[in-house]
Amino acid sequence: MIRPACLALAVLTLAPAAQAQTKADYDRLKGAWAGCVRQSFAIQRQQLADGALAVESAFTACTTEEEAIYAAAPLNPVTERQGRIYLRGLIKRELVSQR
């Protein structure tokens, strides 16, 4: 029988490794999404005069990659929405400013 104290110690010992794996996965997925958006934007920008519209079209094209980010580490809906807004805002500013 596993004692609660031993179980707690095991969880505390393994937690940093699990967090590192989750962080590595998150970074990999975020990088894949950002790469998809950048590649799609480059194509959309050739077809659309409006840079903001080209970015929004790129976001739509990369929905699967974006969903994978949030599926890897389920968050409460408010945190997830804030994360999406933040990440999209960062990359949108970057791409629209390229002109």
The first five atom37 places (N, CA, C, CB, O) and aatype in JSON, in Angstrom:
{
  "aatype": [12, 9, 1, 14, 0, 4, 10, 0, 10, 0, 19, 10, 16, 10, 0, 14, 0, 0, 5, 0, 5, 16, 11, 0, 3, 18, 3, 1, 10, 11, 7, 0, 17, 0, 7, 4, 19, 1, 5, 15, 13, 0, 9, 5, 1, 5, 5, 10, 0, 3, 7, 0, 10, 0, 19, 6, 15, 0, 13, 16, 0, 4, 16, 16, 6, 6, 6, 0, 9, 18, 0, 0, 0, 14, 10, 2, 14, 19, 16, 6, 1, 5, 7, 1, 9, 18, 10, 1, 7, 10, 9, 11, 1, 6, 10, 19, 15, 5, 1],
  "atom_mask": [
    [1, 1, 1, 1, 1],
    [1, 1, 1, 1, 1],
    [1, 1, 1, 1, 1],
    [1, 1, 1, 1, 1],
    [1, 1, 1, 1, 1],
    [1, 1, 1, 1, 1],
    [1, 1, 1, 1, 1],
    [1, 1, 1, 1, 1],
    [1, 1, 1, 1, 1],
    [1, 1, 1, 1, 1],
    [1, 1, 1, 1, 1],
    [1, 1, 1, 1, 1],
    [1, 1, 1, 1, 1],
    [1, 1, 1, 1, 1],
    [1, 1, 1, 1, 1],
    [1, 1, 1, 1, 1],
    [1, 1, 1, 1, 1],
    [1, 1, 1, 1, 1],
    [1, 1, 1, 1, 1],
    [1, 1, 1, 1, 1],
    [1, 1, 1, 1, 1],
    [1, 1, 1, 1, 1],
    [1, 1, 1, 1, 1],
    [1, 1, 1, 1, 1],
    [1, 1, 1, 1, 1],
    [1, 1, 1, 1, 1],
    [1, 1, 1, 1, 1],
    [1, 1, 1, 1, 1],
    [1, 1, 1, 1, 1],
    [1, 1, 1, 1, 1],
    [1, 1, 1, 0, 1],
    [1, 1, 1, 1, 1],
    [1, 1, 1, 1, 1],
    [1, 1, 1, 1, 1],
    [1, 1, 1, 0, 1],
    [1, 1, 1, 1, 1],
    [1, 1, 1, 1, 1],
    [1, 1, 1, 1, 1],
    [1, 1, 1, 1, 1],
    [1, 1, 1, 1, 1],
    [1, 1, 1, 1, 1],
    [1, 1, 1, 1, 1],
    [1, 1, 1, 1, 1],
    [1, 1, 1, 1, 1],
    [1, 1, 1, 1, 1],
    [1, 1, 1, 1, 1],
    [1, 1, 1, 1, 1],
    [1, 1, 1, 1, 1],
    [1, 1, 1, 1, 1],
    [1, 1, 1, 1, 1],
    [1, 1, 1, 0, 1],
    [1, 1, 1, 1, 1],
    [1, 1, 1, 1, 1],
    [1, 1, 1, 1, 1],
    [1, 1, 1, 1, 1],
    [1, 1, 1, 1, 1],
    [1, 1, 1, 1, 1],
    [1, 1, 1, 1, 1],
    [1, 1, 1, 1, 1],
    [1, 1, 1, 1, 1],
    [1, 1, 1, 1, 1],
    [1, 1, 1, 1, 1],
    [1, 1, 1, 1, 1],
    [1, 1, 1, 1, 1],
    [1, 1, 1, 1, 1],
    [1, 1, 1, 1, 1],
    [1, 1, 1, 1, 1],
    [1, 1, 1, 1, 1],
    [1, 1, 1, 1, 1],
    [1, 1, 1, 1, 1],
    [1, 1, 1, 1, 1],
    [1, 1, 1, 1, 1],
    [1, 1, 1, 1, 1],
    [1, 1, 1, 1, 1],
    [1, 1, 1, 1, 1],
    [1, 1, 1, 1, 1],
    [1, 1, 1, 1, 1],
    [1, 1, 1, 1, 1],
    [1, 1, 1, 1, 1],
    [1, 1, 1, 1, 1],
    [1, 1, 1, 1, 1],
    [1, 1, 1, 1, 1],
    [1, 1, 1, 0, 1],
    [1, 1, 1, 1, 1],
    [1, 1, 1, 1, 1],
    [1, 1, 1, 1, 1],
    [1, 1, 1, 1, 1],
    [1, 1, 1, 1, 1],
    [1, 1, 1, 0, 1],
    [1, 1, 1, 1, 1],
    [1, 1, 1, 1, 1],
    [1, 1, 1, 1, 1],
    [1, 1, 1, 1, 1],
    [1, 1, 1, 1, 1],
    [1, 1, 1, 1, 1],
    [1, 1, 1, 1, 1],
    [1, 1, 1, 1, 1],
    [1, 1, 1, 1, 1],
    [1, 1, 1, 1, 1]
  ],
  "atom_positions": [
    [[0.84, -1.18, 0.0], [0.0, 0.0, 0.0], [0.89, 1.24, 0.0], [-0.96, 0.0, 1.22], [1.87, 1.32, 0.74]],
    [[0.53, 2.22, -0.83], [1.29, 3.46, -0.91], [0.76, 4.43, 0.14], [1.19, 4.09, -2.33], [-0.44, 4.68, 0.24]],
    [[1.67, 4.95, 0.9], [1.29, 5.91, 1.93], [1.07, 7.28, 1.29], [2.38, 5.98, 3.05], [1.74, 7.62, 0.32]],
    [[0.15, 8.06, 1.82], [-0.1, 9.39, 1.26], [1.14, 10.27, 1.22], [-1.18, 10.09, 2.05], [1.33, 11.02, 0.26]],
    [[1.99, 10.19, 2.24], [3.2, 11.01, 2.25], [4.12, 10.62, 1.11], [3.92, 10.87, 3.6], [4.73, 11.49, 0.49]],
    [[4.24, 9.32, 0.82], [5.09, 8.86, -0.28], [4.52, 9.3, -1.63], [5.23, 7.32, -0.25], [5.26, 9.71, -2.52]],
    [[3.22, 9.23, -1.75], [2.56, 9.65, -2.98], [2.77, 11.14, -3.21], [1.05, 9.32, -2.92], [3.07, 11.57, -4.33]],
    [[2.62, 11.93, -2.16], [2.83, 13.37, -2.28], [4.27, 13.68, -2.67], [2.47, 14.07, -0.95], [4.52, 14.56, -3.5]],
    [[5.22, 12.97, -2.09], [6.63, 13.17, -2.42], [6.89, 12.81, -3.88], [7.53, 12.34, -1.49], [7.62, 13.51, -4.57]],
    [[6.3, 11.74, -4.34], [6.47, 11.32, -5.73], [5.91, 12.36, -6.69], [5.79, 9.97, -5.98], [6.53, 12.67, -7.7]],
    [[4.75, 12.9, -6.38], [4.13, 13.91, -7.23], [5.0, 15.16, -7.26], [2.72, 14.26, -6.73], [5.22, 15.74, -8.33]],
    [[5.49, 15.59, -6.1], [6.33, 16.78, -6.05], [7.65, 16.57, -6.8], [6.61, 17.17, -4.62], [8.17, 17.5, -7.41]],
    [[8.17, 15.37, -6.74], [9.42, 15.06, -7.42], [9.23, 15.03, -8.93], [9.98, 13.72, -6.93], [10.08, 15.5, -9.68]],
    [[8.12, 14.47, -9.37], [7.88, 14.33, -10.8], [7.28, 15.58, -11.44], [6.96, 13.17, -11.04], [7.38, 15.75, -12.65]],
    [[6.68, 16.44, -10.67], [6.01, 17.62, -11.21], [6.92, 18.5, -12.06], [5.43, 18.43, -10.09], [6.51, 18.89, -13.16]],
    [[8.15, 18.83, -11.62], [8.99, 19.67, -12.48], [9.28, 19.05, -13.84], [10.29, 19.97, -11.78], [9.32, 19.75, -14.84]],
    [[9.49, 17.75, -13.88], [9.74, 17.08, -15.16], [8.51, 17.15, -16.05], [10.16, 15.61, -14.93], [8.62, 17.36, -17.26]],
    [[7.35, 16.96, -15.46], [6.11, 17.04, -16.23], [5.89, 18.45, -16.75], [4.91, 16.59, -15.37], [5.45, 18.63, -17.88]],
    [[6.19, 19.45, -15.93], [6.04, 20.83, -16.36], [7.0, 21.15, -17.49], [6.27, 21.78, -15.19], [6.62, 21.83, -18.44]],
    [[8.23, 20.67, -17.4], [9.2, 20.92, -18.46], [8.74, 20.3, -19.77], [10.58, 20.36, -18.07], [8.87, 20.91, -20.83]],
    [[8.19, 19.09, -19.7], [7.68, 18.45, -20.9], [6.5, 19.25, -21.45], [7.26, 16.99, -20.6], [6.41, 19.45, -22.66]],
    [[5.62, 19.69, -20.6], [4.48, 20.48, -21.03], [4.95, 21.79, -21.66], [3.53, 20.75, -19.85], [4.41, 22.2, -22.68]],
    [[5.94, 22.44, -21.06], [6.47, 23.69, -21.6], [7.13, 23.44, -22.95], [7.49, 24.32, -20.61], [6.95, 24.24, -23.88]],
    [[7.87, 22.36, -23.08], [8.51, 22.03, -24.36], [7.45, 21.75, -25.43], [9.44, 20.81, -24.2], [7.57, 22.21, -26.56]],
    [[6.42, 21.0, -25.05], [5.32, 20.73, -25.99], [4.62, 22.02, -26.39], [4.3, 19.75, -25.36], [4.34, 22.25, -27.57]],
    [[4.35, 22.86, -25.4], [3.68, 24.13, -25.67], [4.51, 24.98, -26.62], [3.42, 24.9, -24.35], [3.98, 25.54, -27.58]],
    [[5.8, 25.07, -26.37], [6.68, 25.87, -27.23], [6.72, 25.31, -28.65], [8.09, 25.92, -26.65], [6.72, 26.07, -29.62]],
    [[6.77, 23.99, -28.77], [6.8, 23.35, -30.09], [5.5, 23.63, -30.85], [7.02, 21.82, -29.96], [5.52, 23.99, -32.03]],
    [[4.37, 23.47, -30.17], [3.08, 23.7, -30.8], [2.89, 25.17, -31.16], [1.95, 23.23, -29.88], [2.36, 25.49, -32.22]],
    [[3.31, 26.04, -30.27], [3.21, 27.49, -30.54], [4.07, 27.86, -31.74], [3.63, 28.31, -29.28], [3.67, 28.67, -32.57]],
    [[5.26, 27.26, -31.83], [6.13, 27.52, -32.97], [5.54, 27.02, -34.28], [0.0, 0.0, 0.0], [5.66, 27.68, -35.32]],
    [[4.9, 25.85, -34.24], [4.25, 25.31, -35.44], [3.11, 26.22, -35.89], [3.73, 23.88, -35.18], [2.93, 26.47, -37.08]],
    [[2.33, 26.7, -34.92], [1.22, 27.61, -35.24], [1.75, 28.91, -35.83], [0.37, 27.9, -33.98], [1.25, 29.38, -36.86]],
    [[2.76, 29.5, -35.19], [3.31, 30.76, -35.68], [3.9, 30.59, -37.09], [4.4, 31.29, -34.71], [3.74, 31.47, -37.93]],
    [[4.56, 29.48, -37.33], [5.11, 29.22, -38.66], [4.01, 29.09, -39.71], [0.0, 0.0, 0.0], [4.15, 29.6, -40.82]],
    [[2.94, 28.42, -39.34], [1.8, 28.28, -40.25], [1.2, 29.65, -40.57], [0.72, 27.36, -39.62], [0.9, 29.95, -41.72]],
    [[1.02, 30.47, -39.53], [0.44, 31.8, -39.73], [1.35, 32.64, -40.62], [0.2, 32.51, -38.38], [0.87, 33.31, -41.53]],
    [[2.64, 32.62, -40.37], [3.58, 33.41, -41.18], [3.57, 32.96, -42.65], [5.01, 33.29, -40.61], [3.57, 33.79, -43.56]],
    [[3.56, 31.66, -42.85], [3.57, 31.13, -44.22], [2.26, 31.48, -44.93], [3.78, 29.6, -44.21], [2.27, 31.91, -46.09]],
    [[1.15, 31.29, -44.25], [-0.15, 31.62, -44.84], [-0.27, 33.12, -45.1], [-1.29, 31.15, -43.92], [-0.8, 33.54, -46.13]],
    [[0.23, 33.93, -44.16], [0.19, 35.38, -44.35], [0.96, 35.8, -45.6], [0.76, 36.1, -43.11], [0.49, 36.65, -46.36]],
    [[2.12, 35.21, -45.82], [2.93, 35.55, -46.99], [2.14, 35.31, -48.28], [4.24, 34.74, -47.01], [2.23, 36.09, -49.23]],
    [[1.39, 34.24, -48.29], [0.57, 33.93, -49.47], [-0.63, 34.87, -49.56], [0.09, 32.47, -49.42], [-0.92, 35.42, -50.63]],
    [[-1.32, 35.05, -48.43], [-2.51, 35.92, -48.41], [-2.16, 37.36, -48.74], [-3.19, 35.85, -47.05], [-2.93, 38.06, -49.39]],
    [[-0.99, 37.8, -48.3], [-0.58, 39.2, -48.52], [-0.41, 39.5, -50.0], [0.74, 39.51, -47.77], [-0.62, 40.63, -50.43]],
    [[-0.02, 38.5, -50.78], [0.12, 38.69, -52.23], [-1.24, 38.87, -52.89], [0.85, 37.5, -52.85], [-1.36, 39.49, -53.95]],
    [[-2.27, 38.31, -52.25], [-3.61, 38.34, -52.84], [-4.5, 39.44, -52.29], [-4.27, 37.01, -52.64], [-5.47, 39.84, -52.94]],
    [[-4.2, 39.93, -51.09], [-5.04, 40.92, -50.43], [-4.26, 42.21, -50.17], [-5.6, 40.37, -49.1], [-3.12, 42.16, -49.71]],
    [[-4.87, 43.34, -50.47], [-4.21, 44.63, -50.24], [-4.18, 44.99, -48.76], [-4.92, 45.73, -51.03], [-3.27, 45.67, -48.3]],
    [[-5.17, 44.54, -48.02], [-5.29, 44.86, -46.59], [-4.49, 43.86, -45.75], [-6.78, 44.85, -46.15], [-4.83, 42.68, -45.69]],
    [[-3.41, 44.34, -45.1], [-2.56, 43.47, -44.3], [-3.29, 42.84, -43.13], [0.0, 0.0, 0.0], [-3.06, 41.67, -42.82]],
    [[-4.17, 43.6, -42.47], [-4.92, 43.05, -41.32], [-5.84, 41.93, -41.78], [-5.74, 44.16, -40.63], [-5.98, 40.92, -41.09]],
    [[-6.46, 42.09, -42.94], [-7.32, 41.04, -43.47], [-6.5, 39.8, -43.85], [-8.09, 41.55, -44.7], [-6.95, 38.67, -43.66]],
    [[-5.3, 40.02, -44.37], [-4.41, 38.9, -44.71], [-4.04, 38.11, -43.45], [-3.14, 39.41, -45.42], [-3.97, 36.89, -43.49]],
    [[-3.79, 38.82, -42.34], [-3.47, 38.13, -41.08], [-4.67, 37.34, -40.59], [-3.02, 39.14, -39.99], [-4.53, 36.18, -40.18]],
    [[-5.85, 37.94, -40.63], [-7.05, 37.24, -40.17], [-7.31, 35.99, -41.02], [-8.28, 38.18, -40.22], [-7.73, 34.96, -40.5]],
    [[-7.07, 36.09, -42.32], [-7.21, 34.92, -43.2], [-6.18, 33.85, -42.83], [-7.05, 35.32, -44.68], [-6.48, 32.65, -42.88]],
    [[-4.98, 34.28, -42.46], [-3.93, 33.34, -42.05], [-4.33, 32.64, -40.76], [-2.58, 34.06, -41.88], [-4.11, 31.43, -40.61]],
    [[-4.92, 33.38, -39.81], [-5.39, 32.75, -38.57], [-6.42, 31.66, -38.89], [-6.01, 33.82, -37.62], [-6.37, 30.57, -38.32]],
    [[-7.33, 31.97, -39.78], [-8.36, 30.99, -40.15], [-7.74, 29.75, -40.79], [-9.38, 31.63, -41.12], [-8.16, 28.63, -40.52]],
    [[-6.73, 29.96, -41.63], [-6.07, 28.83, -42.3], [-5.33, 27.94, -41.32], [-5.11, 29.34, -43.36], [-5.1, 26.76, -41.6]],
    [[-4.94, 28.48, -40.15], [-4.12, 27.73, -39.2], [-4.89, 27.37, -37.93], [-2.88, 28.54, -38.82], [-4.29, 27.22, -36.86]],
    [[-6.19, 27.23, -38.04], [-7.03, 26.9, -36.89], [-6.62, 25.58, -36.25], [-8.49, 26.85, -37.3], [-6.6, 25.47, -35.02]],
    [[-6.31, 24.58, -37.04], [-5.94, 23.26, -36.49], [-4.7, 23.36, -35.62], [-5.7, 22.26, -37.63], [-4.66, 22.78, -34.53]],
    [[-3.7, 24.08, -36.08], [-2.47, 24.25, -35.3], [-2.74, 25.04, -34.02], [-1.4, 24.97, -36.15], [-2.15, 24.74, -32.97]],
    [[-3.61, 26.03, -34.09], [-3.94, 26.81, -32.9], [-4.7, 25.96, -31.88], [-4.77, 28.05, -33.29], [-4.43, 26.04, -30.69]],
    [[-5.63, 25.17, -32.35], [-6.4, 24.29, -31.45], [-5.49, 23.29, -30.76], [-7.5, 23.55, -32.23], [-5.73, 22.94, -29.6]],
    [[-4.45, 22.83, -31.44], [-3.52, 21.87, -30.85], [-2.81, 22.46, -29.64], [-2.49, 21.41, -31.89], [-2.51, 21.75, -28.68]],
    [[-2.53, 23.77, -29.67], [-1.88, 24.42, -28.54], [-2.74, 24.27, -27.29], [-1.62, 25.92, -28.83], [-2.25, 23.88, -26.23]],
    [[-4.01, 24.57, -27.43], [-4.9, 24.58, -26.27], [-5.37, 23.18, -25.88], [-6.1, 25.45, -26.55], [-5.75, 22.95, -24.73]],
    [[-5.35, 22.26, -26.83], [-5.71, 20.88, -26.5], [-4.6, 20.21, -25.68], [-5.97, 20.07, -27.79], [-4.88, 19.3, -24.89]],
    [[-3.37, 20.65, -25.86], [-2.24, 20.04, -25.15], [-2.27, 20.35, -23.66], [-0.92, 20.52, -25.74], [-1.8, 19.56, -22.85]],
    [[-2.81, 21.49, -23.3], [-2.89, 21.88, -21.88], [-4.22, 22.57, -21.65], [-1.69, 22.82, -21.48], [-4.3, 23.8, -21.65]],
    [[-5.27, 21.78, -21.44], [-6.6, 22.37, -21.28], [-6.62, 23.42, -20.16], [-7.63, 21.28, -20.98], [-6.11, 23.2, -19.06]],
    [[-7.2, 24.55, -20.47], [-7.28, 25.66, -19.54], [-8.75, 26.01, -19.32], [-6.49, 26.89, -20.06], [-9.63, 25.55, -20.05]],
    [[-8.98, 26.8, -18.31], [-10.36, 27.25, -18.16], [-10.65, 28.22, -19.31], [-10.6, 27.94, -16.75], [-9.73, 28.83, -19.86]],
    [[-11.92, 28.37, -19.69], [-12.27, 29.16, -20.88], [-11.77, 30.6, -20.87], [-13.75, 29.16, -21.05], [-11.39, 31.13, -21.91]],
    [[-11.77, 31.24, -19.72], [-11.31, 32.62, -19.65], [-9.82, 32.72, -19.92], [-11.64, 33.22, -18.27], [-9.38, 33.57, -20.69]],
    [[-9.04, 31.85, -19.31], [-7.6, 31.84, -19.52], [-7.27, 31.5, -20.96], [-6.92, 30.84, -18.57], [-6.37, 32.1, -21.56]],
    [[-7.98, 30.54, -21.52], [-7.74, 30.16, -22.92], [-8.03, 31.33, -23.85], [-8.61, 28.95, -23.3], [-7.25, 31.61, -24.76]],
    [[-9.14, 32.01, -23.63], [-9.49, 33.16, -24.48], [-8.44, 34.26, -24.36], [-10.89, 33.71, -24.08], [-8.03, 34.84, -25.37]],
    [[-7.99, 34.55, -23.15], [-6.97, 35.57, -22.96], [-5.67, 35.17, -23.65], [-6.72, 35.79, -21.46], [-4.99, 36.02, -24.24]],
    [[-5.32, 33.89, -23.58], [-4.12, 33.41, -24.25], [-4.2, 33.55, -25.75], [0.0, 0.0, 0.0], [-3.23, 33.96, -26.4]],
    [[-5.35, 33.21, -26.31], [-5.54, 33.34, -27.76], [-5.43, 34.79, -28.19], [-6.91, 32.77, -28.17], [-4.75, 35.1, -29.17]],
    [[-6.08, 35.67, -27.47], [-6.04, 37.09, -27.81], [-4.6, 37.61, -27.75], [-6.94, 37.91, -26.86], [-4.15, 38.33, -28.63]],
    [[-3.89, 37.22, -26.7], [-2.5, 37.67, -26.53], [-1.61, 37.17, -27.66], [-1.96, 37.19, -25.17], [-0.89, 37.96, -28.28]],
    [[-1.64, 35.85, -27.94], [-0.78, 35.29, -28.99], [-1.12, 35.87, -30.36], [-0.91, 33.77, -29.02], [-0.23, 36.21, -31.14]],
    [[-2.41, 35.98, -30.65], [-2.81, 36.54, -31.94], [-2.37, 38.0, -32.06], [-4.33, 36.42, -32.13], [-1.93, 38.44, -33.12]],
    [[-2.5, 38.73, -30.97], [-2.1, 40.14, -31.0], [-0.62, 40.3, -31.27], [0.0, 0.0, 0.0], [-0.22, 41.18, -32.04]],
    [[0.2, 39.47, -30.64], [1.65, 39.54, -30.86], [2.01, 39.31, -32.31], [2.37, 38.53, -29.98], [2.75, 40.08, -32.92]],
    [[1.48, 38.24, -32.86], [1.87, 37.9, -34.23], [1.22, 38.85, -35.25], [1.48, 36.45, -34.55], [1.81, 39.12, -36.3]],
    [[0.03, 39.34, -34.94], [-0.61, 40.28, -35.86], [0.19, 41.58, -35.96], [-2.06, 40.58, -35.42], [0.4, 42.1, -37.05]],
    [[0.63, 42.1, -34.81], [1.44, 43.32, -34.82], [2.72, 43.1, -35.63], [1.79, 43.76, -33.38], [3.13, 43.96, -36.42]],
    [[3.35, 41.95, -35.41], [4.59, 41.64, -36.12], [4.38, 41.62, -37.64], [5.15, 40.29, -35.65], [5.14, 42.23, -38.39]],
    [[3.33, 40.92, -38.08], [3.13, 40.74, -39.51], [2.63, 42.02, -40.2], [2.14, 39.61, -39.75], [3.09, 42.35, -41.3]],
    [[1.72, 42.73, -39.58], [1.17, 43.95, -40.2], [2.26, 45.02, -40.3], [-0.04, 44.48, -39.39], [2.26, 45.82, -41.24]],
    [[3.17, 45.05, -39.35], [4.23, 46.06, -39.37], [5.3, 45.77, -40.44], [4.89, 46.15, -38.0], [6.11, 46.65, -40.74]],
    [[5.32, 44.58, -41.01], [6.33, 44.21, -42.01], [6.19, 44.97, -43.31], [6.26, 42.73, -42.3], [7.18, 45.38, -43.91]],
    [[4.98, 45.17, -43.74], [4.65, 45.82, -45.01], [5.75, 45.64, -45.98], [4.38, 47.29, -44.83], [5.66, 46.13, -47.11]]
  ]
}
